[in-house]
Amino acid sequence: MFNLFTTVSAEHARNISPVTLAFVGDAVYSLYVRERLVLSSDLKTGELQKLASAEVSAHGQSGFLEVVLPLFTEEELGVFKRGRNAKKATKSKNASVAEYNRSTGFEAVLGYLYLTGRYERISELLSAGQESAEK
């Protein structure tokens, strides 16, 4: 049976493909961006979609990563490197290979933290990145 917000052990999460972790992390980051945009503006959905797409893109995530990468723990850095270096089935259409690889690593970290139930840590990282972007 599927339970919403089920967590797994860190050991279990480490055994999940980093590209699969990135699949989950992409959803986590997308929801974060969408929620922030909706709660901070009165824009129509078309404009919200354009803004969200720019932030959730490989290019946007790569820039966000510059701020949060120094905050990663050793464990998170390991997950990031696995995601960054993983062989991907697809290529980015609108970003460099380096940006795409870095964004996959970033998403893998978010997916790992989400699946292991470390929601506070996700919030810490995303808040730190957002505060820096607003300066």
C-alpha positions in Angstrom: 0.0 0.0 0.0 1.2 3.5 -0.8 1.5 5.9 2.1 2.0 9.6 1.4 5.2 10.9 2.9 6.6 7.5 3.7 10.3 7.7 4.7 13.1 5.2 4.2 16.3 4.7 6.0 19.5 6.5 4.8 20.9 3.1 3.8 17.8 2.3 1.7 18.0 5.8 0.1 21.7 5.3 -0.7 20.8 2.2 -2.7 18.4 4.1 -4.9 19.8 5.3 -8.2 20.9 8.9 -8.0 18.9 9.7 -11.1 15.8 8.3 -9.4 16.6 10.4 -6.3 16.8 13.4 -8.7 13.4 12.5 -10.1 12.0 12.9 -6.6 14.1 16.0 -5.9 12.9 17.7 -9.0 9.3 17.4 -7.7 10.4 18.7 -4.3 12.1 21.8 -5.7 9.3 22.4 -8.2 6.7 22.4 -5.4 8.9 24.7 -3.3 9.3 27.2 -6.1 5.6 27.1 -7.0 4.4 27.5 -3.5 6.8 30.4 -2.9 5.6 32.2 -6.1 1.9 31.7 -5.4 2.3 32.9 -1.8 4.4 36.0 -2.7 2.5 37.3 -5.8 -0.9 37.8 -7.3 0.1 36.7 -10.8 -1.9 34.6 -13.2 -1.0 31.0 -13.7 0.6 31.6 -17.1 3.1 34.1 -15.6 3.6 31.8 -12.6 4.5 29.0 -14.9 7.1 31.1 -16.8 8.7 32.2 -13.5 8.7 28.7 -12.1 10.1 27.2 -15.3 13.0 29.6 -15.2 13.9 28.7 -11.6 13.4 24.9 -11.9 15.5 24.8 -15.1 18.9 23.2 -15.1 20.4 26.7 -15.5 18.4 28.1 -12.6 19.1 25.2 -10.3 22.8 25.4 -11.1 22.9 29.0 -10.0 20.9 28.2 -6.8 23.4 25.4 -6.1 26.3 27.9 -6.0 24.8 29.2 -2.8 23.8 26.0 -1.1 26.8 23.7 -2.1 29.1 25.1 0.6 26.4 24.3 3.1 26.2 20.6 2.2 27.2 18.0 4.8 29.7 15.4 3.9 26.8 12.9 3.4 24.9 15.4 1.1 28.1 16.1 -0.8 28.4 12.4 -1.5 24.9 12.2 -2.8 25.4 15.3 -4.9 28.5 13.9 -6.5 26.7 10.6 -7.3 23.9 12.5 -8.9 26.2 14.9 -10.8 28.3 12.0 -12.2 25.5 9.6 -12.9 24.8 8.5 -16.5 21.6 10.2 -17.6 19.2 8.8 -20.2 18.4 12.3 -21.6 20.2 15.5 -22.3 19.2 19.1 -21.5 17.9 21.1 -24.3 18.5 24.5 -22.8 21.5 24.1 -20.5 25.1 23.2 -20.8 26.2 19.6 -19.9 27.8 21.0 -16.7 24.7 22.8 -15.6 22.5 19.8 -16.3 24.9 17.5 -14.3 25.1 19.9 -11.4 21.3 20.3 -11.3 20.9 16.6 -11.3 23.2 16.4 -8.3 21.2 19.1 -6.5 18.0 17.3 -7.2 19.4 14.0 -6.0 20.3 15.7 -2.7 16.7 17.0 -2.3 15.3 13.6 -3.2 17.6 11.9 -0.7 16.6 14.3 2.1 12.9 14.1 1.2 12.9 10.3 1.1 14.7 10.1 4.4 12.3 12.5 6.1 14.7 15.3 6.6 12.2 18.1 5.8 13.8 20.6 8.2 17.1 20.2 6.3 15.4 20.8 3.0 13.9 23.9 4.4 17.3 25.1 5.7 19.0 24.7 2.4 16.2 26.2 0.3 15.7 29.1 2.6 19.5 29.8 2.6 19.5 29.7 -1.2 16.5 31.9 -1.5 17.7 34.5 1.0 21.0 34.8 -1.0 19.1 35.1 -4.3 17.0 38.0 -2.9 20.0 40.1 -1.9 
